[in-house]
Amino acid sequence: MATTAQIIKSNKKPKYSTRIVRRCWRCGRKRGYIRDFGLCRICFRELANSGQVPGIKKSSW
């Protein structure tokens, strides 16, 4: 989990647009970020398995 200082720093407007840091709204993680949902892969999996993300279900074949 990211510290509050890191989260606040990433919310500030960067000097250059390529320096934008997208973070998970739930835990603040910046790696493994899924843009469509605004979540990291870990939080996405937890929410999807519990059925809290609409339209997502675990695949099995």
PDB file of N, H, CA, C and O in Angstrom:
ATOM      1  N   MET A   1       0.834  -1.178   0.000  1.00  0.00           N
ATOM      2  CA  MET A   1       0.000   0.000   0.000  1.00  0.00           C
ATOM      3  C   MET A   1       0.881   1.244   0.000  1.00  0.00           C
ATOM      4  O   MET A   1       1.877   1.325   0.719  1.00  0.00           O
ATOM      5  N   ALA A   2       0.491   2.197  -0.815  1.00  0.00           N
ATOM      6  H   ALA A   2      -0.318   2.132  -1.398  1.00  0.00           H
ATOM      7  CA  ALA A   2       1.252   3.435  -0.938  1.00  0.00           C
ATOM      8  C   ALA A   2       1.017   4.331   0.276  1.00  0.00           C
ATOM      9  O   ALA A   2      -0.057   4.319   0.877  1.00  0.00           O
ATOM     10  N   THR A   3       2.043   5.106   0.622  1.00  0.00           N
ATOM     11  H   THR A   3       2.916   5.116   0.133  1.00  0.00           H
ATOM     12  CA  THR A   3       1.889   6.051   1.723  1.00  0.00           C
ATOM     13  C   THR A   3       1.029   7.217   1.270  1.00  0.00           C
ATOM     14  O   THR A   3       0.853   7.453   0.075  1.00  0.00           O
ATOM     15  N   THR A   4       0.502   7.935   2.236  1.00  0.00           N
ATOM     16  H   THR A   4       0.645   7.743   3.207  1.00  0.00           H
ATOM     17  CA  THR A   4      -0.354   9.072   1.886  1.00  0.00           C
ATOM     18  C   THR A   4       0.439  10.149   1.155  1.00  0.00           C
ATOM     19  O   THR A   4      -0.112  10.839   0.297  1.00  0.00           O
ATOM     20  N   ALA A   5       1.709  10.304   1.474  1.00  0.00           N
ATOM     21  H   ALA A   5       2.157   9.744   2.171  1.00  0.00           H
ATOM     22  CA  ALA A   5       2.546  11.300   0.795  1.00  0.00           C
ATOM     23  C   ALA A   5       2.709  10.959  -0.687  1.00  0.00           C
ATOM     24  O   ALA A   5       2.681  11.851  -1.534  1.00  0.00           O
ATOM     25  N   GLN A   6       2.879   9.678  -1.000  1.00  0.00           N
ATOM     26  H   GLN A   6       2.902   8.953  -0.311  1.00  0.00           H
ATOM     27  CA  GLN A   6       3.016   9.260  -2.396  1.00  0.00           C
ATOM     28  C   GLN A   6       1.720   9.484  -3.163  1.00  0.00           C
ATOM     29  O   GLN A   6       1.748   9.901  -4.321  1.00  0.00           O
ATOM     30  N   ILE A   7       0.592   9.212  -2.529  1.00  0.00           N
ATOM     31  H   ILE A   7       0.569   8.874  -1.588  1.00  0.00           H
ATOM     32  CA  ILE A   7      -0.703   9.395  -3.172  1.00  0.00           C
ATOM     33  C   ILE A   7      -0.961  10.875  -3.438  1.00  0.00           C
ATOM     34  O   ILE A   7      -1.432  11.233  -4.517  1.00  0.00           O
ATOM     35  N   ILE A   8      -0.662  11.731  -2.475  1.00  0.00           N
ATOM     36  H   ILE A   8      -0.280  11.440  -1.598  1.00  0.00           H
ATOM     37  CA  ILE A   8      -0.845  13.171  -2.642  1.00  0.00           C
ATOM     38  C   ILE A   8       0.071  13.701  -3.741  1.00  0.00           C
ATOM     39  O   ILE A   8      -0.342  14.531  -4.551  1.00  0.00           O
ATOM     40  N   LYS A   9       1.315  13.221  -3.768  1.00  0.00           N
ATOM     41  H   LYS A   9       1.651  12.547  -3.110  1.00  0.00           H
ATOM     42  CA  LYS A   9       2.278  13.662  -4.785  1.00  0.00           C
ATOM     43  C   LYS A   9       1.821  13.274  -6.187  1.00  0.00           C
ATOM     44  O   LYS A   9       1.995  14.049  -7.127  1.00  0.00           O
ATOM     45  N   SER A  10       1.241  12.090  -6.340  1.00  0.00           N
ATOM     46  H   SER A  10       1.099  11.460  -5.577  1.00  0.00           H
ATOM     47  CA  SER A  10       0.798  11.653  -7.664  1.00  0.00           C
ATOM     48  C   SER A  10      -0.480  12.357  -8.108  1.00  0.00           C
ATOM     49  O   SER A  10      -0.791  12.360  -9.299  1.00  0.00           O
ATOM     50  N   ASN A  11      -1.227  12.953  -7.181  1.00  0.00           N
ATOM     51  H   ASN A  11      -0.974  12.950  -6.214  1.00  0.00           H
ATOM     52  CA  ASN A  11      -2.439  13.692  -7.533  1.00  0.00           C
ATOM     53  C   ASN A  11      -2.144  15.086  -8.064  1.00  0.00           C
ATOM     54  O   ASN A  11      -2.992  15.690  -8.720  1.00  0.00           O
ATOM     55  N   LYS A  12      -0.940  15.609  -7.785  1.00  0.00           N
ATOM     56  H   LYS A  12      -0.251  15.118  -7.252  1.00  0.00           H
ATOM     57  CA  LYS A  12      -0.564  16.931  -8.271  1.00  0.00           C
ATOM     58  C   LYS A  12      -0.353  16.899  -9.782  1.00  0.00           C
ATOM     59  O   LYS A  12       0.040  15.875 -10.341  1.00  0.00           O
ATOM     60  N   LYS A  13      -0.614  18.019 -10.430  1.00  0.00           N
ATOM     61  H   LYS A  13      -0.933  18.851  -9.975  1.00  0.00           H
ATOM     62  CA  LYS A  13      -0.420  18.116 -11.877  1.00  0.00           C
ATOM     63  C   LYS A  13       1.077  18.115 -12.168  1.00  0.00           C
ATOM     64  O   LYS A  13       1.803  18.963 -11.648  1.00  0.00           O
ATOM     65  N   PRO A  14       1.556  17.172 -12.997  1.00  0.00           N
ATOM     66  CA  PRO A  14       2.994  17.110 -13.279  1.00  0.00           C
ATOM     67  C   PRO A  14       3.431  18.196 -14.263  1.00  0.00           C
ATOM     68  O   PRO A  14       2.611  18.780 -14.973  1.00  0.00           O
ATOM     69  N   LYS A  15       4.732  18.449 -14.288  1.00  0.00           N
ATOM     70  H   LYS A  15       5.398  17.975 -13.712  1.00  0.00           H
ATOM     71  CA  LYS A  15       5.314  19.436 -15.197  1.00  0.00           C
ATOM     72  C   LYS A  15       5.132  19.003 -16.649  1.00  0.00           C
ATOM     73  O   LYS A  15       4.856  19.826 -17.521  1.00  0.00           O
ATOM     74  N   TYR A  16       5.288  17.712 -16.897  1.00  0.00           N
ATOM     75  H   TYR A  16       5.512  17.043 -16.189  1.00  0.00           H
ATOM     76  CA  TYR A  16       5.112  17.152 -18.237  1.00  0.00           C
ATOM     77  C   TYR A  16       4.031  16.075 -18.187  1.00  0.00           C
ATOM     78  O   TYR A  16       3.903  15.357 -17.196  1.00  0.00           O
ATOM     79  N   SER A  17       3.260  15.972 -19.263  1.00  0.00           N
ATOM     80  H   SER A  17       3.364  16.555 -20.069  1.00  0.00           H
ATOM     81  CA  SER A  17       2.120  15.045 -19.274  1.00  0.00           C
ATOM     82  C   SER A  17       2.549  13.577 -19.203  1.00  0.00           C
ATOM     83  O   SER A  17       1.757  12.727 -18.799  1.00  0.00           O
ATOM     84  N   THR A  18       3.783  13.270 -19.587  1.00  0.00           N
ATOM     85  H   THR A  18       4.427  13.961 -19.915  1.00  0.00           H
ATOM     86  CA  THR A  18       4.242  11.884 -19.548  1.00  0.00           C
ATOM     87  C   THR A  18       4.570  11.412 -18.134  1.00  0.00           C
ATOM     88  O   THR A  18       4.805  10.223 -17.916  1.00  0.00           O
ATOM     89  N   ARG A  19       4.588  12.317 -17.196  1.00  0.00           N
ATOM     90  H   ARG A  19       4.397  13.282 -17.374  1.00  0.00           H
ATOM     91  CA  ARG A  19       4.902  11.960 -15.809  1.00  0.00           C
ATOM     92  C   ARG A  19       3.675  11.628 -14.976  1.00  0.00           C
ATOM     93  O   ARG A  19       3.787  11.469 -13.760  1.00  0.00           O
ATOM     94  N   ILE A  20       2.514  11.522 -15.596  1.00  0.00           N
ATOM     95  H   ILE A  20       2.423  11.651 -16.584  1.00  0.00           H
ATOM     96  CA  ILE A  20       1.283  11.199 -14.867  1.00  0.00           C
ATOM     97  C   ILE A  20       1.411   9.813 -14.244  1.00  0.00           C
ATOM     98  O   ILE A  20       1.791   8.851 -14.912  1.00  0.00           O
ATOM     99  N   VAL A  21       1.091   9.724 -12.962  1.00  0.00           N
ATOM    100  H   VAL A  21       0.783  10.506 -12.419  1.00  0.00           H
ATOM    101  CA  VAL A  21       1.113   8.447 -12.255  1.00  0.00           C
ATOM    102  C   VAL A  21      -0.322   8.073 -11.934  1.00  0.00           C
ATOM    103  O   VAL A  21      -0.991   8.757 -11.160  1.00  0.00           O
ATOM    104  N   ARG A  22      -0.790   7.000 -12.524  1.00  0.00           N
ATOM    105  H   ARG A  22      -0.246   6.444 -13.154  1.00  0.00           H
ATOM    106  CA  ARG A  22      -2.149   6.523 -12.246  1.00  0.00           C
ATOM    107  C   ARG A  22      -2.080   5.506 -11.117  1.00  0.00           C
ATOM    108  O   ARG A  22      -1.282   4.569 -11.159  1.00  0.00           O
ATOM    109  N   ARG A  23      -2.915   5.696 -10.117  1.00  0.00           N
ATOM    110  H   ARG A  23      -3.563   6.456 -10.082  1.00  0.00           H
ATOM    111  CA  ARG A  23      -2.900   4.815  -8.959  1.00  0.00           C
ATOM    112  C   ARG A  23      -4.273   4.217  -8.712  1.00  0.00           C
ATOM    113  O   ARG A  23      -5.302   4.792  -9.066  1.00  0.00           O
ATOM    114  N   CYS A  24      -4.255   3.055  -8.100  1.00  0.00           N
ATOM    115  H   CYS A  24      -3.419   2.588  -7.812  1.00  0.00           H
ATOM    116  CA  CYS A  24      -5.490   2.375  -7.703  1.00  0.00           C
ATOM    117  C   CYS A  24      -6.209   3.241  -6.666  1.00  0.00           C
ATOM    118  O   CYS A  24      -5.589   3.718  -5.715  1.00  0.00           O
ATOM    119  N   TRP A  25      -7.522   3.443  -6.851  1.00  0.00           N
ATOM    120  H   TRP A  25      -8.025   3.055  -7.623  1.00  0.00           H
ATOM    121  CA  TRP A  25      -8.263   4.286  -5.915  1.00  0.00           C
ATOM    122  C   TRP A  25      -8.466   3.595  -4.583  1.00  0.00           C
ATOM    123  O   TRP A  25      -8.801   4.243  -3.592  1.00  0.00           O
ATOM    124  N   ARG A  26      -8.270   2.294  -4.546  1.00  0.00           N
ATOM    125  H   ARG A  26      -7.998   1.767  -5.352  1.00  0.00           H
ATOM    126  CA  ARG A  26      -8.535   1.541  -3.326  1.00  0.00           C
ATOM    127  C   ARG A  26      -7.297   1.432  -2.427  1.00  0.00           C
ATOM    128  O   ARG A  26      -7.378   1.662  -1.220  1.00  0.00           O
ATOM    129  N   CYS A  27      -6.152   1.080  -3.024  1.00  0.00           N
ATOM    130  H   CYS A  27      -6.086   0.893  -4.004  1.00  0.00           H
ATOM    131  CA  CYS A  27      -4.958   0.853  -2.204  1.00  0.00           C
ATOM    132  C   CYS A  27      -3.804   1.795  -2.536  1.00  0.00           C
ATOM    133  O   CYS A  27      -2.874   1.922  -1.739  1.00  0.00           O
ATOM    134  N   GLY A  28      -3.840   2.461  -3.695  1.00  0.00           N
ATOM    135  H   GLY A  28      -4.596   2.358  -4.343  1.00  0.00           H
ATOM    136  CA  GLY A  28      -2.789   3.399  -4.056  1.00  0.00           C
ATOM    137  C   GLY A  28      -1.656   2.785  -4.852  1.00  0.00           C
ATOM    138  O   GLY A  28      -0.675   3.469  -5.143  1.00  0.00           O
ATOM    139  N   ARG A  29      -1.760   1.531  -5.209  1.00  0.00           N
ATOM    140  H   ARG A  29      -2.557   0.975  -4.972  1.00  0.00           H
ATOM    141  CA  ARG A  29      -0.712   0.849  -5.966  1.00  0.00           C
ATOM    142  C   ARG A  29      -0.622   1.422  -7.376  1.00  0.00           C
ATOM    143  O   ARG A  29      -1.649   1.705  -7.993  1.00  0.00           O
ATOM    144  N   LYS A  30       0.606   1.598  -7.897  1.00  0.00           N
ATOM    145  H   LYS A  30       1.441   1.368  -7.396  1.00  0.00           H
ATOM    146  CA  LYS A  30       0.765   2.163  -9.232  1.00  0.00           C
ATOM    147  C   LYS A  30       1.113   1.125 -10.287  1.00  0.00           C
ATOM    148  O   LYS A  30       0.944   1.386 -11.477  1.00  0.00           O
ATOM    149  N   ARG A  31       1.584  -0.019  -9.893  1.00  0.00           N
ATOM    150  H   ARG A  31       1.722  -0.231  -8.925  1.00  0.00           H
ATOM    151  CA  ARG A  31       1.913  -1.075 -10.860  1.00  0.00           C
ATOM    152  C   ARG A  31       0.724  -2.005 -11.042  1.00  0.00           C
ATOM    153  O   ARG A  31      -0.029  -2.251 -10.100  1.00  0.00           O
ATOM    154  N   GLY A  32       0.558  -2.520 -12.246  1.00  0.00           N
ATOM    155  H   GLY A  32       1.169  -2.321 -13.012  1.00  0.00           H
ATOM    156  CA  GLY A  32      -0.540  -3.429 -12.529  1.00  0.00           C
ATOM    157  C   GLY A  32      -1.881  -2.720 -12.530  1.00  0.00           C
ATOM    158  O   GLY A  32      -2.889  -3.287 -12.108  1.00  0.00           O
ATOM    159  N   TYR A  33      -1.894  -1.483 -13.003  1.00  0.00           N
ATOM    160  H   TYR A  33      -1.075  -1.023 -13.346  1.00  0.00           H
ATOM    161  CA  TYR A  33      -3.102  -0.650 -12.992  1.00  0.00           C
ATOM    162  C   TYR A  33      -3.960  -0.949 -14.212  1.00  0.00           C
ATOM    163  O   TYR A  33      -3.447  -1.010 -15.330  1.00  0.00           O
ATOM    164  N   ILE A  34      -5.264  -1.136 -14.010  1.00  0.00           N
ATOM    165  H   ILE A  34      -5.680  -1.086 -13.103  1.00  0.00           H
ATOM    166  CA  ILE A  34      -6.217  -1.372 -15.095  1.00  0.00           C
ATOM    167  C   ILE A  34      -7.028  -0.095 -15.265  1.00  0.00           C
ATOM    168  O   ILE A  34      -7.832   0.251 -14.400  1.00  0.00           O
ATOM    169  N   ARG A  35      -6.824   0.604 -16.374  1.00  0.00           N
ATOM    170  H   ARG A  35      -6.171   0.323 -17.078  1.00  0.00           H
ATOM    171  CA  ARG A  35      -7.443   1.907 -16.589  1.00  0.00           C
ATOM    172  C   ARG A  35      -8.958   1.867 -16.635  1.00  0.00           C
ATOM    173  O   ARG A  35      -9.618   2.762 -16.107  1.00  0.00           O
ATOM    174  N   ASP A  36      -9.513   0.849 -17.255  1.00  0.00           N
ATOM    175  H   ASP A  36      -8.977   0.122 -17.684  1.00  0.00           H
ATOM    176  CA  ASP A  36     -10.974   0.774 -17.407  1.00  0.00           C
ATOM    177  C   ASP A  36     -11.704   0.792 -16.070  1.00  0.00           C
ATOM    178  O   ASP A  36     -12.826   1.291 -15.982  1.00  0.00           O
ATOM    179  N   PHE A  37     -11.084   0.258 -15.044  1.00  0.00           N
ATOM    180  H   PHE A  37     -10.173  -0.147 -15.116  1.00  0.00           H
ATOM    181  CA  PHE A  37     -11.730   0.154 -13.739  1.00  0.00           C
ATOM    182  C   PHE A  37     -11.097   1.056 -12.680  1.00  0.00           C
ATOM    183  O   PHE A  37     -11.689   1.275 -11.624  1.00  0.00           O
ATOM    184  N   GLY A  38      -9.908   1.577 -12.948  1.00  0.00           N
ATOM    185  H   GLY A  38      -9.426   1.400 -13.806  1.00  0.00           H
ATOM    186  CA  GLY A  38      -9.232   2.428 -11.974  1.00  0.00           C
ATOM    187  C   GLY A  38      -8.691   1.666 -10.797  1.00  0.00           C
ATOM    188  O   GLY A  38      -8.514   2.222  -9.714  1.00  0.00           O
ATOM    189  N   LEU A  39      -8.425   0.382 -11.005  1.00  0.00           N
ATOM    190  H   LEU A  39      -8.568  -0.070 -11.885  1.00  0.00           H
ATOM    191  CA  LEU A  39      -7.960  -0.502  -9.936  1.00  0.00           C
ATOM    192  C   LEU A  39      -6.655  -1.173 -10.319  1.00  0.00           C
ATOM    193  O   LEU A  39      -6.331  -1.285 -11.501  1.00  0.00           O
ATOM    194  N   CYS A  40      -5.905  -1.619  -9.318  1.00  0.00           N
ATOM    195  H   CYS A  40      -6.168  -1.528  -8.357  1.00  0.00           H
ATOM    196  CA  CYS A  40      -4.748  -2.463  -9.592  1.00  0.00           C
ATOM    197  C   CYS A  40      -5.250  -3.892  -9.780  1.00  0.00           C
ATOM    198  O   CYS A  40      -6.404  -4.193  -9.477  1.00  0.00           O
ATOM    199  N   ARG A  41      -4.398  -4.756 -10.272  1.00  0.00           N
ATOM    200  H   ARG A  41      -3.461  -4.511 -10.518  1.00  0.00           H
ATOM    201  CA  ARG A  41      -4.797  -6.130 -10.586  1.00  0.00           C
ATOM    202  C   ARG A  41      -5.246  -6.899  -9.348  1.00  0.00           C
ATOM    203  O   ARG A  41      -6.128  -7.753  -9.434  1.00  0.00           O
ATOM    204  N   ILE A  42      -4.651  -6.605  -8.211  1.00  0.00           N
ATOM    205  H   ILE A  42      -3.934  -5.911  -8.141  1.00  0.00           H
ATOM    206  CA  ILE A  42      -4.969  -7.324  -6.982  1.00  0.00           C
ATOM    207  C   ILE A  42      -6.364  -6.939  -6.478  1.00  0.00           C
ATOM    208  O   ILE A  42      -7.177  -7.804  -6.152  1.00  0.00           O
ATOM    209  N   CYS A  43      -6.627  -5.637  -6.419  1.00  0.00           N
ATOM    210  H   CYS A  43      -5.967  -4.934  -6.683  1.00  0.00           H
ATOM    211  CA  CYS A  43      -7.947  -5.165  -5.968  1.00  0.00           C
ATOM    212  C   CYS A  43      -9.019  -5.573  -6.961  1.00  0.00           C
ATOM    213  O   CYS A  43     -10.132  -5.918  -6.564  1.00  0.00           O
ATOM    214  N   PHE A  44      -8.695  -5.537  -8.256  1.00  0.00           N
ATOM    215  H   PHE A  44      -7.791  -5.257  -8.579  1.00  0.00           H
ATOM    216  CA  PHE A  44      -9.659  -5.941  -9.270  1.00  0.00           C
ATOM    217  C   PHE A  44     -10.062  -7.393  -9.064  1.00  0.00           C
ATOM    218  O   PHE A  44     -11.243  -7.730  -9.138  1.00  0.00           O
ATOM    219  N   ARG A  45      -9.094  -8.241  -8.809  1.00  0.00           N
ATOM    220  H   ARG A  45      -8.134  -7.967  -8.749  1.00  0.00           H
ATOM    221  CA  ARG A  45      -9.392  -9.664  -8.615  1.00  0.00           C
ATOM    222  C   ARG A  45     -10.241  -9.889  -7.369  1.00  0.00           C
ATOM    223  O   ARG A  45     -11.179 -10.686  -7.389  1.00  0.00           O
ATOM    224  N   GLU A  46      -9.914  -9.188  -6.286  1.00  0.00           N
ATOM    225  H   GLU A  46      -9.151  -8.540  -6.270  1.00  0.00           H
ATOM    226  CA  GLU A  46     -10.685  -9.328  -5.047  1.00  0.00           C
ATOM    227  C   GLU A  46     -12.141  -8.912  -5.254  1.00  0.00           C
ATOM    228  O   GLU A  46     -13.062  -9.613  -4.833  1.00  0.00           O
ATOM    229  N   LEU A  47     -12.339  -7.766  -5.907  1.00  0.00           N
ATOM    230  H   LEU A  47     -11.591  -7.197  -6.249  1.00  0.00           H
ATOM    231  CA  LEU A  47     -13.697  -7.268  -6.125  1.00  0.00           C
ATOM    232  C   LEU A  47     -14.461  -8.132  -7.124  1.00  0.00           C
ATOM    233  O   LEU A  47     -15.659  -8.363  -6.959  1.00  0.00           O
ATOM    234  N   ALA A  48     -13.771  -8.610  -8.158  1.00  0.00           N
ATOM    235  H   ALA A  48     -12.798  -8.422  -8.292  1.00  0.00           H
ATOM    236  CA  ALA A  48     -14.425  -9.449  -9.161  1.00  0.00           C
ATOM    237  C   ALA A  48     -14.850 -10.787  -8.559  1.00  0.00           C
ATOM    238  O   ALA A  48     -15.938 -11.278  -8.858  1.00  0.00           O
ATOM    239  N   ASN A  49     -14.017 -11.374  -7.726  1.00  0.00           N
ATOM    240  H   ASN A  49     -13.133 -10.976  -7.483  1.00  0.00           H
ATOM    241  CA  ASN A  49     -14.353 -12.655  -7.103  1.00  0.00           C
ATOM    242  C   ASN A  49     -15.518 -12.532  -6.122  1.00  0.00           C
ATOM    243  O   ASN A  49     -16.294 -13.470  -5.939  1.00  0.00           O
ATOM    244  N   SER A  50     -15.626 -11.366  -5.500  1.00  0.00           N
ATOM    245  H   SER A  50     -14.996 -10.604  -5.649  1.00  0.00           H
ATOM    246  CA  SER A  50     -16.740 -11.177  -4.565  1.00  0.00           C
ATOM    247  C   SER A  50     -18.004 -10.683  -5.273  1.00  0.00           C
ATOM    248  O   SER A  50     -19.047 -10.525  -4.638  1.00  0.00           O
ATOM    249  N   GLY A  51     -17.914 -10.438  -6.584  1.00  0.00           N
ATOM    250  H   GLY A  51     -17.067 -10.567  -7.099  1.00  0.00           H
ATOM    251  CA  GLY A  51     -19.082 -10.047  -7.373  1.00  0.00           C
ATOM    252  C   GLY A  51     -19.433  -8.577  -7.290  1.00  0.00           C
ATOM    253  O   GLY A  51     -20.571  -8.204  -7.574  1.00  0.00           O
ATOM    254  N   GLN A  52     -18.486  -7.727  -6.909  1.00  0.00           N
ATOM    255  H   GLN A  52     -17.561  -8.030  -6.679  1.00  0.00           H
ATOM    256  CA  GLN A  52     -18.759  -6.305  -6.755  1.00  0.00           C
ATOM    257  C   GLN A  52     -18.465  -5.495  -8.013  1.00  0.00           C
ATOM    258  O   GLN A  52     -18.794  -4.310  -8.070  1.00  0.00           O
ATOM    259  N   VAL A  53     -17.851  -6.115  -9.023  1.00  0.00           N
ATOM    260  H   VAL A  53     -17.584  -7.078  -8.976  1.00  0.00           H
ATOM    261  CA  VAL A  53     -17.609  -5.442 -10.293  1.00  0.00           C
ATOM    262  C   VAL A  53     -18.660  -5.957 -11.279  1.00  0.00           C
ATOM    263  O   VAL A  53     -18.636  -7.136 -11.631  1.00  0.00           O
ATOM    264  N   PRO A  54     -19.583  -5.099 -11.731  1.00  0.00           N
ATOM    265  CA  PRO A  54     -20.657  -5.572 -12.600  1.00  0.00           C
ATOM    266  C   PRO A  54     -20.142  -6.009 -13.971  1.00  0.00           C
ATOM    267  O   PRO A  54     -19.296  -5.349 -14.574  1.00  0.00           O
ATOM    268  N   GLY A  55     -20.670  -7.135 -14.449  1.00  0.00           N
ATOM    269  H   GLY A  55     -21.358  -7.672 -13.959  1.00  0.00           H
ATOM    270  CA  GLY A  55     -20.319  -7.637 -15.774  1.00  0.00           C
ATOM    271  C   GLY A  55     -19.075  -8.476 -15.829  1.00  0.00           C
ATOM    272  O   GLY A  55     -18.686  -8.913 -16.911  1.00  0.00           O
ATOM    273  N   ILE A  56     -18.431  -8.720 -14.708  1.00  0.00           N
ATOM    274  H   ILE A  56     -18.747  -8.365 -13.828  1.00  0.00           H
ATOM    275  CA  ILE A  56     -17.192  -9.509 -14.670  1.00  0.00           C
ATOM    276  C   ILE A  56     -17.468 -10.804 -13.932  1.00  0.00           C
ATOM    277  O   ILE A  56     -18.036 -10.805 -12.839  1.00  0.00           O
ATOM    278  N   LYS A  57     -17.054 -11.923 -14.551  1.00  0.00           N
ATOM    279  H   LYS A  57     -16.593 -11.923 -15.439  1.00  0.00           H
ATOM    280  CA  LYS A  57     -17.160 -13.201 -13.854  1.00  0.00           C
ATOM    281  C   LYS A  57     -15.923 -14.038 -14.182  1.00  0.00           C
ATOM    282  O   LYS A  57     -15.306 -13.874 -15.235  1.00  0.00           O
ATOM    283  N   LYS A  58     -15.589 -14.902 -13.296  1.00  0.00           N
ATOM    284  H   LYS A  58     -16.090 -15.035 -12.441  1.00  0.00           H
ATOM    285  CA  LYS A  58     -14.396 -15.726 -13.442  1.00  0.00           C
ATOM    286  C   LYS A  58     -14.610 -16.725 -14.577  1.00  0.00           C
ATOM    287  O   LYS A  58     -15.624 -17.421 -14.634  1.00  0.00           O
ATOM    288  N   SER A  59     -13.633 -16.777 -15.475  1.00  0.00           N
ATOM    289  H   SER A  59     -12.809 -16.211 -15.429  1.00  0.00           H
ATOM    290  CA  SER A  59     -13.762 -17.679 -16.611  1.00  0.00           C
ATOM    291  C   SER A  59     -13.282 -19.085 -16.250  1.00  0.00           C
ATOM    292  O   SER A  59     -12.364 -19.254 -15.448  1.00  0.00           O
ATOM    293  N   SER A  60     -13.908 -20.071 -16.844  1.00  0.00           N
ATOM    294  H   SER A  60     -14.654 -19.933 -17.496  1.00  0.00           H
ATOM    295  CA  SER A  60     -13.459 -21.450 -16.678  1.00  0.00           C
ATOM    296  C   SER A  60     -13.791 -22.206 -17.954  1.00  0.00           C
ATOM    297  O   SER A  60     -14.886 -22.065 -18.499  1.00  0.00           O
ATOM    298  N   TRP A  61     -12.848 -23.007 -18.428  1.00  0.00           N
ATOM    299  H   TRP A  61     -11.959 -23.122 -17.984  1.00  0.00           H
ATOM    300  CA  TRP A  61     -13.083 -23.775 -19.654  1.00  0.00           C
ATOM    301  C   TRP A  61     -12.394 -25.116 -19.587  1.00  0.00           C
ATOM    302  O   TRP A  61     -12.479 -25.902 -20.531  1.00  0.00           O
TER     303      TRP A  61
END
